Amino acid sequence: MLSYLRQTIITAWDHTLVPYRGFVHLNCPFREPLAPIVTPEINTLSSTINFDIFFTNIYQGDKKILVKYDLSNYLEYWLSQSKGI
């Protein structure tokens, strides 16, 4: 499921740049509304994800050209915002 999320984010990002720069709306359908519940499993999962390499080895569009983006600065910026990205 994480690979699907990763590819969806990458595709959305690609659509913000090509063919015209602009906004992209991401719709995340959930079975039930999200509730702010913290469980040990979530803490364990979040500690196992290495965000430094999560977005490496990204393919740009339909081309099979390997692209490496350094998104750590963007991630820090997004996490510091009080509202969504």
ROSE-4610 file (N, C-alpha, C; in Angstrom, 1 decimal, always signed):
// ROSE-4610
residu = [M/M/M/L/L/L/S/S/S/Y/Y/Y/L/L/L/R/R/R/Q/Q/Q/T/T/T/I/I/I/I/I/I/T/T/T/A/A/A/W/W/W/D/D/D/H/H/H/T/T/T/L/L/L/V/V/V/P/P/P/Y/Y/Y/R/R/R/G/G/G/F/F/F/V/V/V/H/H/H/L/L/L/N/N/N/C/C/C/P/P/P/F/F/F/R/R/R/E/E/E/P/P/P/L/L/L/A/A/A/P/P/P/I/I/I/V/V/V/T/T/T/P/P/P/E/E/E/I/I/I/N/N/N/T/T/T/L/L/L/S/S/S/S/S/S/T/T/T/I/I/I/N/N/N/F/F/F/D/D/D/I/I/I/F/F/F/F/F/F/T/T/T/N/N/N/I/I/I/Y/Y/Y/Q/Q/Q/G/G/G/D/D/D/K/K/K/K/K/K/I/I/I/L/L/L/V/V/V/K/K/K/Y/Y/Y/D/D/D/L/L/L/S/S/S/N/N/N/Y/Y/Y/L/L/L/E/E/E/Y/Y/Y/W/W/W/L/L/L/S/S/S/Q/Q/Q/S/S/S/K/K/K/G/G/G/I/I/I]
num = [1/1/1/2/2/2/3/3/3/4/4/4/5/5/5/6/6/6/7/7/7/8/8/8/9/9/9/10/10/10/11/11/11/12/12/12/13/13/13/14/14/14/15/15/15/16/16/16/17/17/17/18/18/18/19/19/19/20/20/20/21/21/21/22/22/22/23/23/23/24/24/24/25/25/25/26/26/26/27/27/27/28/28/28/29/29/29/30/30/30/31/31/31/32/32/32/33/33/33/34/34/34/35/35/35/36/36/36/37/37/37/38/38/38/39/39/39/40/40/40/41/41/41/42/42/42/43/43/43/44/44/44/45/45/45/46/46/46/47/47/47/48/48/48/49/49/49/50/50/50/51/51/51/52/52/52/53/53/53/54/54/54/55/55/55/56/56/56/57/57/57/58/58/58/59/59/59/60/60/60/61/61/61/62/62/62/63/63/63/64/64/64/65/65/65/66/66/66/67/67/67/68/68/68/69/69/69/70/70/70/71/71/71/72/72/72/73/73/73/74/74/74/75/75/75/76/76/76/77/77/77/78/78/78/79/79/79/80/80/80/81/81/81/82/82/82/83/83/83/84/84/84/85/85/85]
x = [+0.8/+0.0/+0.9/+2.0/+2.9/+3.5/+3.7/+4.3/+3.2/+1.9/+0.8/+0.8/+0.8/+0.8/+2.0/+3.2/+4.4/+4.2/+3.7/+3.6/+2.5/+1.4/+0.4/+0.9/+1.7/+2.3/+3.3/+4.1/+5.0/+4.3/+3.2/+2.5/+1.8/+1.3/+0.6/+1.7/+2.8/+3.9/+4.3/+4.4/+4.7/+3.6/+2.4/+1.3/+1.3/+1.9/+2.0/+3.0/+3.9/+5.0/+4.7/+4.1/+4.0/+2.5/+1.9/+2.5/+2.4/+1.6/+1.5/+1.7/+2.4/+2.6/+1.3/+0.9/-0.3/-0.6/-1.8/-2.2/-2.8/-2.7/-3.3/-4.1/-5.2/-6.1/-5.9/-5.6/-5.5/-6.7/-7.4/-8.6/-8.2/-8.3/-7.9/-9.2/-9.7/-11.0/-10.7/-11.3/-11.2/-12.5/-12.4/-13.7/-14.4/-13.6/-14.2/-13.5/-14.1/-13.4/-12.1/-11.1/-9.9/-10.1/-9.6/-9.7/-8.2/-7.9/-6.5/-6.2/-6.1/-5.8/-4.4/-3.6/-2.2/-2.1/-1.6/-1.4/+0.1/+0.6/+2.0/+2.3/+1.4/+1.7/+2.0/+1.3/+1.6/+2.9/+3.3/+4.6/+5.7/+5.5/+6.5/+6.6/+5.5/+5.5/+6.2/+5.9/+6.5/+8.0/+8.5/+9.9/+10.7/+10.0/+10.6/+10.8/+10.1/+10.2/+11.3/+12.2/+13.4/+13.0/+12.6/+12.1/+13.3/+14.5/+15.6/+15.7/+15.2/+15.3/+13.9/+12.9/+11.5/+11.2/+11.7/+11.4/+12.6/+13.6/+14.7/+14.3/+15.0/+14.8/+13.4/+13.1/+11.8/+11.9/+10.9/+10.9/+10.0/+10.5/+9.9/+8.9/+7.6/+6.5/+6.5/+6.2/+6.2/+7.6/+8.5/+9.9/+10.5/+11.4/+12.1/+13.5/+13.5/+14.7/+14.8/+15.8/+15.9/+16.2/+15.4/+15.6/+15.8/+16.7/+16.8/+16.5/+15.5/+15.2/+15.6/+16.1/+16.3/+15.1/+14.2/+13.0/+13.0/+14.2/+14.2/+13.9/+14.3/+14.0/+12.5/+11.9/+10.5/+9.7/+10.1/+9.4/+9.5/+10.6/+10.7/+9.8/+9.8/+8.9/+7.5/+7.0/+5.6/+5.2/+6.1/+5.8/+5.8/+6.4/+6.4/+5.2/+4.4/+3.2/+2.0/+1.3/+0.1/-1.1/-1.2/-2.2/-1.6/-2.5/-2.0/-1.1/-0.6/+0.3/-0.6]
y = [-1.2/+0.0/+1.3/+1.2/+2.4/+2.6/+1.6/+1.8/+2.5/+2.1/+2.8/+4.3/+4.6/+5.9/+6.7/+6.1/+6.7/+7.1/+6.1/+6.3/+7.4/+7.4/+8.4/+9.8/+9.9/+11.2/+11.7/+10.7/+11.1/+11.5/+10.7/+11.1/+12.4/+12.7/+14.0/+15.1/+14.9/+15.9/+16.1/+15.1/+15.2/+16.0/+15.8/+16.5/+18.0/+18.4/+19.8/+20.5/+19.8/+20.4/+20.3/+19.2/+18.9/+18.7/+19.1/+20.0/+21.5/+21.8/+23.2/+23.1/+24.1/+24.1/+24.5/+23.9/+24.2/+23.3/+23.4/+22.6/+21.2/+20.3/+19.0/+18.7/+18.2/+17.8/+16.3/+15.9/+14.5/+14.1/+13.1/+12.6/+11.3/+11.3/+10.1/+9.5/+8.5/+7.9/+7.0/+7.2/+6.4/+5.7/+4.5/+3.8/+4.5/+5.0/+5.7/+7.0/+8.0/+9.2/+9.0/+9.8/+9.7/+10.2/+9.5/+10.0/+10.1/+11.1/+11.2/+10.2/+8.9/+7.9/+7.4/+7.5/+7.1/+5.6/+4.7/+3.4/+3.0/+2.0/+1.6/+1.2/+0.5/+0.0/+1.2/+2.3/+3.5/+4.0/+4.1/+4.7/+3.7/+2.4/+1.5/+1.6/+1.8/+1.9/+3.2/+4.3/+5.6/+5.6/+4.8/+4.8/+3.9/+3.0/+2.1/+2.7/+3.8/+4.4/+5.4/+5.2/+6.1/+7.1/+8.3/+9.3/+9.9/+9.6/+10.1/+9.3/+8.0/+7.2/+6.9/+7.4/+7.0/+7.5/+8.6/+9.2/+9.1/+8.2/+8.0/+7.0/+7.0/+6.1/+6.3/+7.5/+7.9/+7.9/+7.4/+7.4/+8.6/+9.4/+10.7/+10.4/+10.6/+10.4/+9.0/+8.8/+7.5/+7.1/+8.0/+7.7/+6.8/+5.9/+5.1/+5.6/+6.9/+7.6/+7.7/+7.2/+7.3/+8.7/+9.2/+10.6/+10.5/+11.2/+11.2/+12.6/+12.7/+14.0/+14.0/+15.1/+15.2/+16.0/+15.2/+15.8/+16.1/+15.9/+16.1/+17.5/+18.5/+19.9/+20.2/+19.6/+19.8/+19.1/+18.0/+17.2/+18.0/+18.6/+19.4/+20.6/+21.2/+22.4/+22.0/+20.9/+20.5/+20.2/+19.5/+19.1/+20.3/+21.4/+22.5/+23.4/+23.1/+23.9/+23.5/+24.5/+24.3/+23.7/+24.1/+23.6/+22.6/+22.0/+21.0/+21.6/+20.7/+21.1/+21.5]
z = [+0.0/+0.0/+0.0/+0.7/+0.7/-0.7/-1.5/-2.8/-3.7/-3.5/-4.2/-3.9/-2.6/-2.1/-2.7/-2.6/-3.1/-4.6/-5.4/-6.8/-7.1/-6.3/-6.5/-6.3/-5.2/-4.9/-6.0/-6.5/-7.5/-8.8/-9.2/-10.4/-10.2/-9.1/-8.8/-8.9/-8.4/-8.5/-9.9/-10.7/-12.1/-12.8/-12.5/-13.1/-12.8/-11.6/-11.3/-12.2/-12.8/-13.6/-15.1/-15.6/-17.0/-17.4/-18.4/-19.4/-19.0/-18.0/-17.5/-16.0/-15.4/-14.0/-13.3/-12.3/-11.6/-10.4/-9.9/-8.7/-9.1/-8.2/-8.3/-7.1/-7.2/-6.1/-5.9/-4.7/-4.3/-3.5/-3.9/-3.2/-2.5/-1.2/-0.4/+0.2/-0.5/+0.1/+1.2/+2.3/+3.5/+3.8/+4.4/+4.7/+5.9/+6.8/+8.0/+8.2/+8.8/+9.1/+9.9/+9.7/+10.5/+11.9/+12.8/+14.2/+14.7/+15.5/+16.0/+17.1/+16.8/+17.8/+17.6/+18.6/+18.6/+19.2/+18.4/+18.8/+18.7/+19.5/+19.4/+18.0/+17.3/+15.9/+15.0/+15.1/+14.2/+14.5/+15.8/+16.2/+15.7/+15.7/+15.2/+13.7/+13.0/+11.5/+11.1/+11.8/+11.4/+11.7/+12.7/+13.0/+12.0/+11.3/+10.4/+9.0/+8.7/+7.4/+7.3/+6.4/+6.2/+5.1/+5.6/+4.6/+3.8/+4.1/+3.3/+2.0/+2.0/+0.8/+0.3/+0.9/+0.5/-1.0/-1.4/-2.7/-3.6/-3.3/-4.2/-5.3/-6.4/-7.5/-8.1/-8.4/-8.9/-10.5/-11.1/-12.6/-13.0/-13.9/-14.3/-15.4/-15.1/-16.1/-16.6/-17.9/-18.5/-19.0/-18.9/-19.3/-18.2/-18.7/-17.7/-17.4/-17.2/-16.8/-15.3/-14.7/-13.3/-12.8/-11.9/-11.4/-9.9/-9.3/-7.9/-7.4/-6.5/-5.9/-4.5/-4.0/-2.6/-2.0/-1.4/-0.9/+0.6/+1.3/+2.7/+3.1/+2.3/+2.7/+2.5/+1.5/+1.3/+2.4/+2.8/+3.9/+5.1/+5.5/+6.7/+6.6/+5.5/+5.3/+5.5/+4.8/+4.9/+6.3/+7.0/+8.4/+9.3/+9.0/+9.8/+9.7/+8.6/+8.4/+9.3/+9.7/+10.6/+9.8/+8.5/+7.6/+6.7/+5.9/+4.9/+3.8/+3.0/+1.9/+0.8]
